[in-house]
């Protein structure tokens, strides 16, 4: 049945949802608060399409490990407690989810969605209407500095048939850019991918525009959802009201401000940072996507740039660039890959990743018969967007 669907949110999840809806034959109106698409959390994320590394942050021992991180100047995680009930509720739910059994169950859900998303992206790429978004299947190497952590990780492979355990010498043979590194070993997954999320957003937008089945409203933040009984009847855009048939909420961490009675949206922003450094002749950037496990830093080569991304800051809704965090990232990148890129001229970025306490996104129906959710993907928005969008589009259909 062909439907008229309104999508709130023009990041990668909202655009992928709109594209999937159009593929299913529906007509879409997409509303974005910013003047441009893919301008917030999707703009300069880590660039890794990391399908087999989707274990939730919430796991046994993480709260104690986080306490140790908080005492370090270069900690991967920073917490600033605020007089914010939403933050306290999220932290409590996160702590309750930090159990090994819960982590394994949620990791299985994420892995299933991630592999589905990989297959959907492959289908969409075959249509050749998404443009060039620096996509490559270059594999991913998770590298370890600690022998004990390396041993634990190689005993917990998510897909032993497709992952290779490499010693220090094998690691350097596979990726010559790591010749001077202090990594003791790594785990290599050959079919992982990279891509430029913002360029992918623009490609989706162009394809949607060309379809004739999608209309965009940019620079128009939604301020209220209007409902009658168990149905959403309209949106409020400033002084304007826009009637809706079917409605999908994909507005990232700001989605919580638009919730309705009886709808729980337990998401909170986890702030992350990135550097996008240009490559220059003679510099040696890794061809393989790299994750520095202990330092929680990822490196992805996107055409003639190196994307470096890291940090989880639970600091409320402060979107400002933290120069100390970025300086720390730049210093650690120089230590690890000194010849990879021109870090002095890197473009700095910070984004607010909308996360659920369990790490599992919210995809599906609500108590309102025409109101749907697709949000809470955390740091995996780009990885899970295509699969999430297709699943939701088929639910609506």
C-alpha positions in Angstrom: 0.0 0.0 0.0 1.5 3.4 -1.1 1.7 5.8 1.8 2.6 9.5 2.4 5.4 9.5 5.0 6.9 12.4 6.9 10.4 11.9 8.2 11.9 14.2 10.8 15.7 14.3 10.6 18.1 14.7 7.7 21.1 12.8 9.0 22.3 9.5 7.6 19.5 7.5 9.4 16.7 9.9 8.3 18.0 10.0 4.7 18.5 6.2 4.5 15.0 5.8 5.9 13.6 8.1 3.3 15.5 6.3 0.5 14.2 2.9 1.7 10.6 4.3 1.8 10.9 5.6 -1.8 12.4 2.2 -2.9 9.2 0.6 -1.4 7.0 3.0 -3.5 6.0 5.5 -0.8 6.1 9.3 -1.1 8.2 11.1 1.5 8.5 14.6 3.0 11.7 15.0 4.9 12.1 17.8 7.5 15.5 18.9 8.7 16.2 21.6 11.3 19.5 22.6 9.7 19.8 24.5 6.4 21.8 21.6 4.9 21.5 17.8 5.1 23.9 15.5 7.0 25.3 18.6 8.8 25.4 17.4 12.4 26.4 14.0 13.7 26.7 12.6 10.2 29.1 15.2 9.0 32.5 13.9 10.0 32.1 10.6 11.9 34.8 7.9 12.1 34.2 6.7 8.5 34.3 3.0 9.4 31.6 0.7 8.3 32.4 -1.7 11.0 29.9 -4.5 10.7 31.5 -7.2 12.9 32.6 -4.8 15.7 29.2 -3.8 17.1 29.4 -4.9 20.7 27.6 -2.3 23.0 29.6 -0.1 25.3 27.6 -1.4 28.2 29.4 -4.6 29.4 30.6 -6.2 32.6 33.3 -4.2 34.3 32.8 -1.1 32.2 31.7 1.1 35.1 34.9 0.3 37.1 37.0 0.7 34.0 35.3 4.1 33.4 36.3 5.2 36.9 39.9 4.5 36.1 39.6 6.4 32.8 38.2 9.4 34.6 41.5 9.8 36.4 43.5 9.9 33.2 44.2 13.1 31.3 43.8 11.4 27.9 40.9 9.2 28.9 38.7 7.8 26.1 35.7 8.6 28.3 34.8 11.8 30.1 31.8 12.3 32.4 30.5 15.6 33.6 27.6 15.1 36.0 24.8 17.7 35.5 21.6 18.6 37.3 19.8 16.8 34.5 17.3 14.0 35.3 17.6 12.6 31.8 21.4 12.1 32.3 20.9 10.4 35.6 18.2 8.1 34.3 20.4 7.2 31.3 23.4 6.5 33.5 21.4 4.3 35.8 19.9 2.3 32.9 23.4 2.0 31.4 24.9 0.7 34.6 22.1 -1.9 34.9 22.9 -3.0 31.3 26.6 -3.6 32.2 26.2 -7.4 32.5 27.9 -10.0 30.3 24.7 -11.8 29.5 22.9 -8.6 28.5 25.9 -7.5 26.5 26.0 -10.8 24.5 22.3 -10.7 23.8 22.4 -7.1 22.6 25.6 -7.7 20.6 23.8 -10.5 18.7 21.0 -8.2 17.9 23.4 -5.5 16.6 25.4 -8.0 14.6 22.3 -9.3 12.8 21.3 -5.7 12.0 24.8 -4.7 10.9 25.2 -7.6 8.5 21.8 -6.9 7.1 22.8 -3.3 6.7 25.9 -4.3 4.8 23.8 -6.3 2.4 21.4 -3.5 1.9 24.2 -1.0 1.1 25.6 -3.4 -1.4 22.2 -3.5 -3.1 21.9 0.3 -3.1 25.4 0.8 -4.5 24.5 -1.5 -7.4 21.9 1.0 -8.5 24.8 3.5 -9.0 22.7 6.5 -8.2 24.4 7.4 -4.8 27.6 8.9 -6.3 31.1 8.6 -5.0 31.3 8.6 -1.2 34.9 7.2 -0.9 33.6 3.7 -0.3 36.1 0.9 -0.1 36.2 -2.6 1.1 39.7 -2.4 2.6 39.2 -4.5 5.7 39.6 -3.5 9.4 42.5 -4.2 11.7 42.0 -3.9 15.5 45.5 -3.5 16.9 46.5 -4.1 20.5 49.3 -2.7 22.7 48.7 -5.1 25.6 49.5 -8.8 25.4 46.8 -9.6 28.0 44.1 -7.7 26.1 45.3 -9.3 22.8 44.9 -12.7 24.3 41.4 -12.0 25.7 40.2 -10.6 22.4 41.5 -13.4 20.2 39.5 -15.8 22.4 36.3 -13.8 21.8 36.2 -13.5 18.0 32.7 -12.6 16.7 33.3 -14.5 13.4 36.3 -16.8 13.6 35.8 -18.1 10.0 36.3 -14.6 8.6 38.8 -13.0 11.0 42.5 -13.5 11.1 44.7 -13.3 14.3 48.0 -11.6 13.5 51.2 -11.4 15.5 53.3 -8.3 15.6 55.4 -9.2 12.5 52.3 -10.3 10.5 50.6 -7.1 11.4 53.4 -5.0 10.0 53.6 -7.0 6.9 49.8 -6.6 6.3 50.0 -2.8 6.9 53.4 -1.3 6.3 52.3 2.1 7.8 52.6 0.4 11.2 56.3 -0.5 10.9 57.3 1.8 13.8 54.3 1.1 16.0 54.3 -0.7 19.3 51.4 -2.9 18.7 51.9 -6.5 19.8 49.3 -8.0 17.5 45.9 -7.6 15.9 42.7 -9.0 14.5 42.0 -8.5 10.8 38.5 -8.7 9.3 38.9 -8.5 5.4 35.4 -7.5 4.4 34.9 -4.4 6.6 34.5 -1.1 4.8 35.0 2.6 4.9 33.1 5.6 3.5 32.5 9.3 3.8 29.2 9.6 5.7 28.5 13.2 4.7 29.1 12.4 1.0 26.8 9.4 1.4 24.1 11.7 2.8 24.5 14.0 -0.2 24.3 11.0 -2.6 21.1 9.8 -0.9 19.6 13.3 -1.1 20.4 13.6 -4.8 18.8 10.2 -5.5 15.8 11.2 -3.5 15.4 14.5 -5.4 15.8 12.7 -8.7 13.1 10.1 -7.8 10.3 12.7 -7.8 8.9 11.0 -4.7 10.6 13.1 -2.0 10.3 16.7 -0.9 12.7 18.4 1.5 11.9 21.1 4.1 15.3 22.5 5.3 15.9 24.9 8.1 12.6 24.2 9.7 12.9 22.7 13.2 9.8 20.7 14.5 8.8 22.1 17.8 5.8 19.9 18.7 3.9 16.8 17.7 0.1 17.2 17.8 -2.0 14.1 18.4 -5.6 13.1 18.8 -6.2 9.9 20.6 -3.7 7.4 19.4 -2.8 9.1 16.2 -0.4 12.0 15.4 -2.4 14.4 13.3 0.1 17.3 12.6 3.5 18.8 13.3 4.2 22.3 14.5 6.9 24.1 12.5 7.2 27.5 14.2 3.8 29.1 13.6 2.9 26.6 10.9 1.1 23.3 11.3 1.8 20.5 8.9 -0.7 17.6 8.7 0.8 14.1 8.5 -0.3 10.6 7.4 2.6 8.4 8.6 5.4 9.9 10.7 9.0 8.7 11.4 11.2 10.3 14.0 14.9 10.2 13.2 16.1 13.4 14.8 19.1 12.1 16.7 19.5 13.1 20.3 17.0 15.9 19.9 14.3 13.3 19.3 13.7 13.1 23.1 12.3 16.6 23.1 9.5 15.5 20.7 8.2 12.5 22.6 4.5 11.9 23.2 2.7 10.5 26.3 3.3 6.8 26.5 6.4 6.9 24.2 9.7 6.2 25.9 12.8 7.6 24.1 15.8 6.7 26.4 18.6 8.4 24.4 21.3 10.7 25.5 24.1 12.4 23.5 27.6 10.8 23.6 29.9 13.5 22.2 32.7 12.4 19.9 35.5 14.1 18.0 37.3 13.7 14.8 40.2 15.2 12.8 40.2 15.1 9.0 43.8 15.5 7.9 44.9 15.9 4.3 47.5 13.4 2.9 50.6 14.7 1.2 53.1 13.2 -1.2 55.6 11.0 0.7 53.3 10.5 3.7 52.2 6.9 4.6 48.6 6.6 5.6 47.3 3.1 6.3 45.4 1.5 3.5 43.5 -0.7 6.0 41.0 0.8 8.4 42.7 0.8 11.9 41.4 0.7 15.4 43.8 1.4 18.3 42.0 -0.8 20.9 43.5 0.5 24.1 43.3 4.2 23.1 39.9 3.8 21.5 40.9 5.7 18.4 39.9 4.8 14.9 41.7 5.7 11.6 40.1 5.6 8.2 41.6 6.7 4.9 38.9 8.5 2.8 40.4 9.2 -0.6 43.1 11.9 0.0 42.3 12.4 3.7 42.8 10.5 6.9 39.9 10.5 9.3 40.9 10.2 13.0 38.0 9.8 15.5 37.8 9.1 19.2 36.4 10.0 22.6 33.1 9.6 24.4 32.1 12.6 26.4 28.9 12.4 28.5 28.6 16.1 29.1 25.0 17.0 28.3 24.1 19.0 25.1 27.4 21.0 24.8 28.2 20.8 21.1 31.3 23.0 21.3 34.7 21.9 20.2 36.9 21.0 23.2 40.4 22.1 22.2 42.1 20.0 24.9 40.4 16.8 23.7 41.3 17.6 20.1 44.9 18.3 21.0 45.1 15.0 22.8 43.8 13.2 19.7 46.3 15.0 17.5 49.2 14.1 19.8 48.2 10.4 20.0 47.8 10.2 16.2 51.3 11.7 15.8 52.6 9.0 18.2 50.9 6.2 16.4 51.1 7.2 12.7 53.6 10.1 12.5 54.0 9.9 8.7 50.4 9.4 7.8 49.0 12.8 7.3 49.3 16.6 7.8 47.7 16.8 11.2 48.6 20.5 11.6 46.0 21.3 8.9 43.3 18.8 10.0 39.7 20.0 10.1 38.3 19.6 13.6 34.8 18.4 14.4 32.6 17.3 17.3 29.3 15.4 17.0 26.6 14.3 19.4 25.9 10.6 18.9 22.4 9.6 20.1 22.8 6.5 22.2 20.4 4.2 24.1 21.7 2.7 27.4 21.9 -0.7 25.9 23.5 0.4 22.6 20.6 -1.2 20.7 18.7 1.4 18.5 15.0 1.9 18.7 13.4 0.8 15.4 9.7 0.3 15.0 6.1 1.2 16.0 4.8 3.2 19.0 1.4 3.2 20.8 0.4 5.7 18.2 -0.9 3.9 15.1 1.0 6.2 12.6 4.1 7.2 14.6 7.4 5.3 14.1 10.9 5.6 15.6 14.3 5.0 14.0 16.9 6.4 16.4 19.5 5.7 19.1 22.2 4.3 16.9 25.1 5.8 18.9 28.4 5.6 17.2 27.0 3.1 14.6 24.7 5.4 12.7 26.5 5.0 9.4 27.0 1.3 9.9 23.4 0.5 10.7 21.5 3.2 8.7 20.7 1.2 5.5 19.5 -1.9 7.3 17.5 0.2 9.9 15.9 2.2 7.1 14.9 -0.8 5.1 13.4 -2.6 8.1 11.4 0.3 9.1 10.2 1.0 5.6 8.9 -2.6 5.3 7.1 -2.3 8.7 5.3 0.8 7.5 4.5 -0.9 4.2 
